[in-house]
Amino acid sequence: MARLNLLEETRYEKLPVSVYNNQQEASVAVANRIADLIRSKQAKGEKAVLGLATGVTPIGVYAELVRQHKEAGLSFKNVITFNLDEYYPMKPTAAQSYVTFMYENLFSHIDIEKENVHIPDGTLDKDEVVAFCLAYEKQIEELGGLDLQILGIGRTGHIGFNEPGSAPNSGTRMVTLDDLTRRDAARDFGGKADVPTKAITMGIGTIFKAREIILMAWNKKKAPIIKKAVEGEISGEVPATYLQLSQHVEFVLDADAASELTRFDTPWLVKDCVWENTLKKKAVIWLANEVNKPVLKLTEEDYNNHGMAQLAVEQGPVYNINIDIFNQIQHTITGWPGGKPDADDSQRPERALPAKKRSIIFSPHPDDDVISMGGTFIRLVDQGHDVHVAYQTSGNTAVWDDDVLRYMEFAIDFTNSIGEDTTHLQKSYEDMRAFFPTKQPNEIDTQEIRNVKGFIRKTEAISGARYAGLQDDHIHFMALPFYETGKTKKNSVGEEDIQLTIELLQKIKPQQIFAAGDFADPNGTHLVCFKIILAALDRLKGKEAWVEDCWLWMYRGAWHEFETYEIEMAVPLSPQEVIRKRNAIFKHQSQKDTPVFPGDDAREFWVRAEDRTRDTAQRYDRLGLAEYEAMEAFVRYKF
């Protein structure tokens, strides 16, 4: 068990927390708990009554239970299940229904009796919902209550669909979904407009009656709400905090979801630390922000009053610590992202030689290059490096249907203008006009429509890369097969994805690779694309000499930035360079105004990017470094 129970490490935490290295280990641990309960009940001739959750979080748990059923003989004949919730209205056959989810991920693969499966009914008339909810509660009570309830947690702090404002004694009922919850579900429905506004959910009071409750959370995206749920005050604004009142609850987290808990984020506040350089850098930067002082103005009193007396004693005087950290931060700043020729590079983030590098920017989607590192992209070209850009996916799911018709109308008019026959084009156009009004949420587009959407994004990417200064033969479209499903849910990485990447790397033989390192969503395209690059490099390493001299730099997207202590290269941008970057982003017209998948941020991508890079520059400024208009940040990945 990976749970840390030492008092000095958990005094900020108001309920038991187990932390595992990754979600796979955590999922197996939870599945084992469920399997043990089922077997224990079987031995007594009793039923095991389980409360089950849906969403990405429990998928690994269900996969392990299926494995144990098929490979270890785990039977579910004595299991009765009650699901937490369901969208309303929702047909059970819909791709987004939790009935579909549960059968695809669990029930269809085990020997559970169908009559033992209970899921809220999203097809009821509104006047039938209250009676159904009362009957749902009664069924659970007649079985003696839930033996074990597993939960996920939403970013609003909801458990089930008990949104902020839910009462701690609430029962099964219909609720209105929070706007953030609907935005998070938008990708599953092909857009927020198609996400139901209502749901039927077990209440917090129902959940509380379970004899055992396990709440699971994975990845950094959940870290802020986990900190509130575990360490915050009990509040209806964060329904998960009510779990602090239970004597039978445990939070099971991966390291990323636990990363903002005090014992991991600021461990010097709860225990003595081994002050290796990264932790020291993080602590000093934190202290400077905490007391609102530049690094070089921090005093021994500041250290002593904020849990860092041990560092001051072991490595002081504190002024020497301050100078060391200040210099480390200062040495990350460079106007030469490809290395400065004929310069001492011992204190610079990039090598001076070779003076002109072959650089490749991998862009998961067709606009990540200019949104995330457009200023650095342009500067690399301006400084004479041999820069290539590789668009790893077509991005064809993120184009509005209206844009398809607009481009088809243009194609028909242009073809007419040069005296060519438009019969086939006109037929395709009419088919599209007929298809769109009947298209269901997340229904796969026809191949012709997907092609047009891909062409739209391709021409925009070419325009942006040309604006940055690239010749056409340095612009590469990979269209990795894993992405080309026509659905928001993509295939697993295949051999062809890796081979296409290997071939491109062998062709260019780069000294520098830039790749998207934004892994907040473990099922996101960025992470998949990064893993493909790593797999390709792993196969090439030791076989081709150029790989040994190749450095891999990670950049972040329009939503998040690296923490200041993590940054290893910060490229400052002048006001003019910020405008040039903005113009490059503007070439992606299909992603302007309101993109198909905006996430939980209403700002346009160019605004997000500018705000993010401006904030990075301001963070450096507050620490006492030079003041710049904006900064793009990078972290080197050592493969």
N, C-alpha and C positions, 0 to 999 in steps of 0.2 A: 504494500500500500504506500502510495506516494504522499499521503497527507502529512503535513507538518503540524505537530501538536504542541511544540514548545511554547510556553506562555509568552516569552518575549517576542515571538514571531506572530502571535495571533491576537494580541490584546486589542488591536483595532477591529478585529473581526467578531461579529455578533452572532455567528452561527458556524457550524463545522464546515470546513472547506477542504476538499481533496484536490490536489493539483498533479496532473500527469504531464509527461514530456510532450505528448501530442494527442490529438483527438482519437487516433486509432487505439492507443493504449487505454485511454479513458473509456472509449466505447466498449472495448472488450471487458473491462472491469465491471461496467454497469450491466452488460449482458450476462456476465457470470453471476452477478447478484440476483438477477431475474431467474436465471436457470436454477440456481440453488434454491430459491423460493419455490419454484414449480416442483422440483424433485422432493423437497421437504414436504410439501402438501400431498404429493402423490403417495409418499410413504405412509401418510396418515389417512389416506383415502379421502382427502378433502379437495375442494376446488381452490384454485389460485385466482384471485380477482385482481386484475391489473387495470390501472388507468394509464392510457397510452397517449402519446403526443405525436404530432406530425411536424413537417418542416425539414430543413436540411439537418438539424442537430441530431435527431435520433436515427438517421439512416444507417450509420455504422453499427449501432446497437442492434438494429433489426437484421442487418447482414450477418452479424456474428450469431444471433439466435437461429437464423436459417441454417448457417453452417453447422451449428451444434445439432440441429434437428437431423440434417442429412448425414453428418459424419460421426456424431456421437450419440445418436439415438434419443435425443431430447424430444419427448412427446408433449403436445399441447392439448391432449384430449381432455385434461382436467382444468383447462384455462378458460376463464371468462373475461372478456375485455370490455372496457368502456372508454371510448375516445373522448378527449377533452372538448372538441369543438368541431364546427363545420361552418363554412360560409353560408349566407342566406341572401337570396335564394340560390340554390345550387343543385343541379341534377347529379345523381350519383355516378353517372357515366361520363361526366365532363372531365377533361384532363386535369383541371385544377381542383376537383373535389377531393376531400380527404378520404372518401370511400375508395376512389381510384388509387390514391397514394398508399393507403394501408394494404390493399390487395397486391399492388405492384411490389411493395417493399417487404411485406411480411405474410399476410394471410394466404396468398396463393401458393406459398412455398412451404407451408407447414400443415400439420394435421389437425388444426383447430376445427371444432364443430361450428358450422356457419351460424346456427342459432345462438351460439355463445358470443357472437360479435355484436357490439352495440356502438353505433355511431350516430350523432345527432342528425336528424332528417332535414335536409335543406329544401325539400319539395313541399313541405306543409303549407297550407293556407295560413295566413297570419292569425286568424282566430283559433287555429288549432295549436299554436306554438306553446301557449301557457300550459295547456293540459299535457302536452308531450313532455315538457320540462319537468312537471311534477311527477309524471310517470317514470321518467329517467331517474330522478332522485329516489323514488320508491323502490325501483329495481335494485339499485345499489344497496339501499338499506336492508332489503329483504335477504340479500346475500351476505349480510354481516359487515358491509362496508368494503372499501378498497384495501387490499393487503399492501399494495405498492403503487404509488403514482409517480410516473416520470414526467418531467416538465422541461420545456425549453424556456427561453426568456426573450421577449421582444425588446427592441431598443427604446420603447416607451416604458419598459419595466413591466409589461403585461405578462401574466402567466395564464395559459389558455388564451382566451380573448378578453380577459378581465383588464380593461384599459384603465388609465388614470381616472380616479374618481370612484372606482369600484369599492363597495363596502366589504369589510373583512368577513362579514357573515352572509355574503351573497350566495344564492343558490343558482342552479341551472336556469338560464334565461336567454332572451334575445338581447344583443347589445349593438351599439353603434361603434364602428371601427374608427380608431384614431387616424388622422390624416397620414402620420408617419408610417403606421402599420400598412396602410394602403399603398403608400409609395414604395415600401419595401417589397410588397407583393406584385408591383406593377410588371416586372419582367415575366412572371409566370402567366400573366393575363394579356401580354402584348400591349400594355399601356395602363396607366392608372385609371383612366376613364372606364375601363371594363372590370375593375376590381369591385366586388360587391361592397356596399356601405354597411351591411349588417352581418351578424353571425350569431349562431347559437353556441353558448359556451357553458361548461361547468362553472360554478361559482367558486370564489375563494373559500367560502365556508365548506363547500363540498370537498374541495381539495384537502382542506385541513383535517377532515375526518379520516383520511388515509392513515394506516398504521405506520407507513414509511413513505417519505417523499424524497425523491432525488431530482434536483434541478441541474441540468447540464448546459454548458455553454462552451463554444469553441471560437477561436480567432479574435484578433485585436478589435474587430468591429464591435464586439460585445463587451470589451474591457471597461469602458466608462460606465455602462449601466450595471455591470457586475460590482464595481466599486460602490456605487450607490446602494445596491441591494444588500451587500455584505457589511459595509461599514457605515452607511448613512442612517439617519433617523427614520423611524417608522413613519410612513406618510402615504396617504391615498394617492399622491402624485406619482409614486413609484410602487405599484401594487405588490411587487415581489418582496418589498421590505416587510410585509406582513408575515412572511415566512420566518422572520426572526422570533416570532412568538411561539413557533412550534418546537416541541421537544423531540421531534422525529424527522427532522429535515437534514439533508446534506447537499451541499453544492459540489458538483464534480466538474472540474475545469481543465482545459489544456493550458499550457504555459502562457500562450498569447492572451487568452481570456482573463487570466489571473494577473496580467502584467501591470495593471494599475493599482492593484492592492498594495497597501503601504509596505508590506514586508518584501515585496519585489520591486516596487517603483522607487521608494526612498528607504531602503533597509537600514540606513544609519539612524533612523528615528526609533528603531525597535531592537537593535542588537549591534554588537561590535562587528566590524566588517574587515575583510581582507582587502586592503586598499590597492587593488591593481589599477592600472592607468585609466581604463575606461570608466570604472566606477568613480574614481577620483574626479575625472573630468565632468561626469554627469552631476556629481554632488556639488562641485564648485559653481557650475552654471546654474543649478537649481538654487543654490544659496544666493547668488547674485540677483536672480529674479525674485526670490522670496523677500529680500530686504531692499530691492529696487536700487541696487548700486552697480557700477561697473566692476568688473573682476578685480582690477588693481586697487580698488578702494575698500575691499573687504578686510575686516579687522578680526583679531583673535576673539573679541567679544561676539562678533557675528557667528563665528564658528561654534563657540561654546554654547550660545543661546539657541542653536538650531541643530543639536544632535551630532555635531561634527568635531567635538573636542578630541575624540580619539585620533582623528586625522591630523589635527593640529599638533598633538603631542608626538605622534609617530613620525611625521614628515615635516613638521614646522621648522623654522618660523613660518607663519602663514603667508607673509609677503613673498617668500620664495615659492610657495605653492601657487600663489596668485600669478606670479610671473611665468611660471612653467605652463600653467593652463592657458594664460593669455597668449603666450607664444604658440602653443599648439593650435589654438583657434585661428590665430593670425596666419599661420602657415597653410591653412586650408584654402585661403583666398588666392585666386589666380585669374588673371585675364587671358591666360594661355592654356585652354583646356586640352590642347594637343601637346603641351610641353613648350617651354620657351627656349628657342635655339641659342646656343652659345652662352648659356647661363648655368650658374651653380644650381643643380636641381636637388641638392641634398635636403633642402627644406621646402621643396615644392611638391604638390600632390602628383604631378605627372613628370615623366622622364624628358630630358632635353633631347635625347637621341632615340630614333632618327628624327631629324628636324622636321621632315615632312612625313607624316604617318598615314597609313591606310586605315581609315576609320569606317566602321559600319554602325548605323543606328537601326536597331530593330524596333519596329513600331507594331505592337499587337493589333491595334485598329489603325485605319488609315489616317488618323489625325493625332495620335499620341505623340508623334515626333515633334510637331510644332507646338502643341499645347504644353507638353511637359518640359521640353528642352529646346524650344525654338531659337532662343537667343544663343545658346551654345552651338547649336546646329549651324546657324548663320556665321558665327564667329570662326568655327572650324573651317568653313569654306573660305571666308575672307582671309584667313591666315595661311591659305595655300595647301591645306591637307587634302588628301585623296579621299573624299567623303562619299560613302554610299548610304542609301537608305533602303531598308527592306520592310515592306508592309506584309506582316505575317498572315493576316486574315483579310477577307474581302469587306467585312463590316456590313454585309448586305441585309442584316436583320434590323439595322438602325436607320432606316430611311422611311419617311412617311409615304403612304400609298399615293397621296396627291402628287408628290414629286414625280412618281413613275408616269402618271398621265401627262404631266407637263412636258417631260422629256420625250415621251412618245409623240405628243402633238408636234413638238419641234422636229422630230425625225421625219414625220409624215410631210410636214410643210417643206422641209429642206429637200427631201427626195422628190417631191412634186416640182420644186423650183428648178431642179436640174433635169427635168423631163423623164425621170425614171418611174417605173410602175410601183404604186404604193398598195397594191391589193393585199399582199401578205401582211404588211405593216398595219393596214387598216383593220384587217381581221383580228390580229393580235390585240390591237387597241380596243376593239369592241369587246373581245373576250375579257380583257382586264376591267373594262367599265362594268361588265355584268358580274364579275367575280367579287369586286370590292364591297358592294352593298350587302352581300350575303356572307361575307367572311366572318367566321367565328373568332372569338378571342384566342390568339396564339395559333390560329390555323396556319398551316404551312402554305406559303405562297406557291404559285405555279413556278416551274423552272424559268419561264420567260420573264416573269416578274422579278424573281431573284437575280436573274442576269442583269436586268436593267438597274436594279438597286446597286448591284456590284459595280456596274459601269459608272454610275453616278459618283460613287465614292472613289473609284479609281481616277477619274478625271480630276476630281478635287484634290486628291493626293498628289497627282502629277503637277498640278498648278502650284500647290504649296511648296513642293520640293524645288520646282523651277525658280520660284520666288526666292528661295533660300540660296540659290546659285548653282544647283546641280544640273548637269547634262543628263539627257534622257537615258543614256546607257548606264548611268549610276543609280537609276531608280528601279527597284526590283519588286515585283508583285508575286508573292509566294502562294497565296490562296491555299494555305495549309488545309488538308482534307478534313481534319478533326472538326473544323468550324462549319463546313458546308453541309449542315443538316437541314437548313431551312427553318430550324426551331431555335428558341433561345437556349434550350438545353443541348449541349454539344456532345459529340462522341468522345470517347477516351482517346488519348494520344496513340497514334499508330506508327508503324515502322516507316511509312511514307513521309510522315511529318518530320521525322528525324533525318531521313535520307535527303530530303529537299534542303534542309538546313545545313547538313554536312557539305552538300555539293556547292552551295552558295559560299560557305566559309572557305572551302578549298579553292574556289575561284578567286576570291578577294585576298585571302591570307592576311587578315587585318592585324595591326598592332594594337588597335583599340576597338572594343565593342561597347556600345551603349545599349542597355536593355531595360525594359520597364520592371521596376522592383517594388510595385505596389501590391502587396499580398493580403490586404485587409479582407478580401473575399476569397476564401480558399477554393471556391469553385469558379472564380473569375477567369476570364480569358488571359489576363496579364500573367497570372501564376502558371497557367498551362503553357503559355508561350515561353516563359522563362525556363521552365523545366525542359522544354524541347531543346533550347539553346544549350543548357547544361549537358543534356544527354549527347548532343552532337559533339560538344567539346571533349567530353569524357572519352568518346570513341576515337577522337583525333589525337588526344594527348598521348605522347610517347611514340606516335607514328609520324607526325609531321613537325619539323623543327620550329616553324613559325608559332605554333601554339604556346611554346615555352616563353615566348616574348610578348604574348598577347595579354593585355589587361582588360578586365571586364568591369565596366562602371554601371551601376544601377541608378536610374532616375525614378522619380515619383510622378504620379499623374496630377490631374487638376483638383483632386479632392484633398489629399493629405501631403505632408512633407516629412522628411526625416527629422528626428529630434536633433537639436543643435549639437549635442555631444556625439551624435553618430556621424555627422557630416565630415567627409574627408576631402571633398573638393567643392568649393563655392565659387561659382563664376559670376562676377558682378556684371550688371547690365546698366548701360546709360539710359537716360530718357529716350534717346533716339532709337536705341536697340530694342527697348520695350515696344515702341511703335512698330518697328519692323517685324518683331515677333507677332504682334497683334494682326498686322496685315497678312502674315502667313497663315494664321489661324482663320482669318476671314475667307480664305480661299475655300474652306470647307463649309459651303453655304448650306448644305443639308443638315448640318449640325448646329446652325445658328438659331437664334430665337429660342424656340422650345424643341430640343432634340427628342427623339422617340423614347430614349431611356436616360432621363436627366438625373436619376438617383434621387437623393433626398436634399438636393441643393437647387434652389430656384434660379440661381445666377447662371448666366450664359458661360460657356466654357472659357472664353477669352477673359471674362471678368474673374472667374475663379482662379485662372492661371496667374493673372496680374496681382490679385490680392495675395495669393500664396507666395509668390516670389518677392512681393513688397514686404510681406510679413517676415520672411527669412532675413531680408536686409535689415529690417528694424530690430530683429532679435540680436543680430551681430552688433548693431549700433548701440543697443542698450547695454551690451557687455563691455563697451568701451572701444570697439573696433571702428574702422572708418565707416562713414555713412554713405551708402549707395542707394540708387533708385530702386534696384531690385537685385535678387540673386537666385540663380538656379543651383540646386544642391545635388551632390552625387556621393554615393558610397561605393567603394571598391569591393567587389566580390572575388574572393580568392578561391579559384577552382583547382 
